[in-house]
């Protein structure tokens, strides 16, 4: 899987039908990235349908609707979502530049405030004063050492000269692990290790009954597993007991059963291992050594569950000195030069990021594509693990310039929003941006809160 850049913009396979006009305003081809990554996921679905016995269906992507999905796909009807961002999250001038603090999670907020020597209730003005006298890199490193999240703004040239930037540039967009062999499945098998009835897998419902264990949070991974759920996968999302993210739950839980487990406890880890034994695809957002510490390294999982597709994603990549560093889309944009390039492109006096969290969303669709491609290979007895990262997706985006189609996108009200029930109340969802001919993207599992389901597979 590759993202093709031609004439400074993303190009899609000639077999993908493109519709719609307009682009998100940016120093880079963000709408092209949306189209290309969604096309990759849709093409993976189409190729799986072909493997299941049909003609490979045509894939179409609407660039205007794809751009909208890179923002928020859900809007409440008659009620309001909580704020997505914490009150002190954001960009601050330092003694020698700019830094972004990511404090949405309570423990990340606490880490930043502790490093700054501020009390728990400190506001933005207190944070700004404390940050202003500090060196950006020194503060970034101190917050990272305290298990918090922050990123200094670099230019593109500075990032390429940085050891982590150099490491990321040398990584592939999707890193595929070595192949291992398992007995091939029957054409319509949904899983390798389960017995009893399960939904019929057909080209019209290509992932029916495929069990996806989702240990991801904050956009990229949830986008991937939401996409898989829309094509029939049985997705079980697991969150820690204390994880909260109310502003994004209706957005990211569509099609999923959401449970909580404390995997650091013996009972929680034992339950996780039972869930892994019943899973077909495992998608997680742990940093490289996190599962190792739980005794669930890639090698251990491959030995215990040889047919399990294991797809991992992280923020800063899988090699280099920052491979273990926590990160999010907005931080990677600061680190790699995107926010600096936007500042220069639009003549601003402060960091100017992308209009959407495009690294998250694009990596999510690429993760979905990798998972589906890997699953298709499992049906023929070949298993490979895959790894992706937000920072490596950024490398592809920064090979482009502004979109060639610089016309305005249509207003959101012009789209054919679809009514949807959720655990919080009624709302509306954007129409699908990627359409696989004859393969409807739908789910009967409504969006509900984290911890709303039991940590068990449906039907057993």
VENUR-V150978 format. One record per backbone hydrogen bond with DSSP energy under -1.0 kcal/mol. NH is the residue of the N-H (numbers start at 1). CO is the residue of the C=O. If there is no record, write none. Layout:
BEGIN
NH_CO + NH_CO
END
This chain:
BEGIN
6_9 + 9_6 + 11_4 + 16_13 + 17_59 + 19_61 + 23_407 + 30_28 + 33_29 + 34_30 + 35_31 + 36_32 + 37_33 + 38_34 + 39_35 + 40_36 + 41_37 + 42_38 + 43_39 + 44_40 + 45_41 + 46_42 + 47_43 + 48_44 + 49_45 + 50_46 + 51_47 + 52_48 + 53_50 + 54_49 + 60_435 + 61_17 + 62_433 + 63_19 + 66_62 + 67_63 + 68_64 + 69_65 + 70_66 + 71_68 + 75_428 + 77_426 + 90_101 + 92_99 + 94_97 + 95_134 + 99_92 + 100_151 + 101_90 + 102_149 + 109_105 + 110_106 + 111_107 + 112_108 + 113_109 + 114_110 + 115_111 + 116_112 + 118_113 + 122_119 + 127_123 + 128_124 + 129_125 + 130_126 + 131_127 + 132_128 + 134_131 + 139_135 + 140_136 + 141_137 + 142_138 + 143_139 + 144_140 + 145_141 + 146_142 + 147_144 + 148_143 + 151_100 + 153_98 + 154_334 + 159_155 + 160_156 + 161_157 + 166_162 + 167_163 + 168_164 + 169_165 + 171_168 + 175_387 + 177_385 + 180_383 + 182_381 + 189_186 + 205_202 + 207_231 + 208_205 + 209_232 + 210_207 + 212_234 + 213_281 + 214_236 + 215_283 + 220_218 + 223_219 + 224_220 + 225_221 + 226_222 + 227_223 + 228_224 + 229_225 + 230_226 + 232_229 + 233_228 + 234_210 + 236_212 + 237_257 + 238_214 + 239_259 + 243_240 + 248_245 + 252_248 + 253_249 + 255_445 + 256_253 + 257_235 + 259_237 + 261_239 + 263_261 + 265_262 + 269_265 + 270_266 + 271_267 + 272_268 + 273_269 + 274_270 + 275_271 + 276_272 + 277_273 + 279_276 + 280_211 + 281_211 + 282_309 + 283_213 + 284_311 + 285_215 + 290_287 + 293_289 + 295_292 + 296_291 + 301_297 + 302_298 + 303_299 + 304_300 + 305_301 + 308_305 + 309_280 + 311_282 + 312_386 + 313_284 + 314_388 + 323_320 + 325_322 + 332_328 + 333_329 + 334_330 + 335_331 + 336_332 + 339_333 + 341_337 + 342_338 + 343_339 + 344_340 + 345_341 + 346_342 + 348_343 + 352_339 + 358_356 + 361_357 + 362_358 + 363_359 + 364_360 + 365_361 + 366_362 + 367_363 + 368_364 + 369_365 + 370_366 + 371_367 + 372_368 + 373_369 + 374_370 + 375_371 + 376_372 + 377_373 + 378_374 + 379_375 + 380_377 + 381_378 + 382_377 + 383_180 + 386_310 + 387_175 + 388_312 + 390_314 + 391_315 + 393_389 + 394_390 + 395_391 + 396_392 + 397_393 + 398_394 + 399_396 + 400_397 + 401_8 + 406_404 + 414_411 + 415_412 + 417_415 + 418_429 + 420_427 + 423_447 + 427_420 + 428_75 + 429_418 + 430_73 + 435_60 + 437_58 + 439_436 + 442_230 + 452_449 + 453_258 + 456_454 + 460_457
END
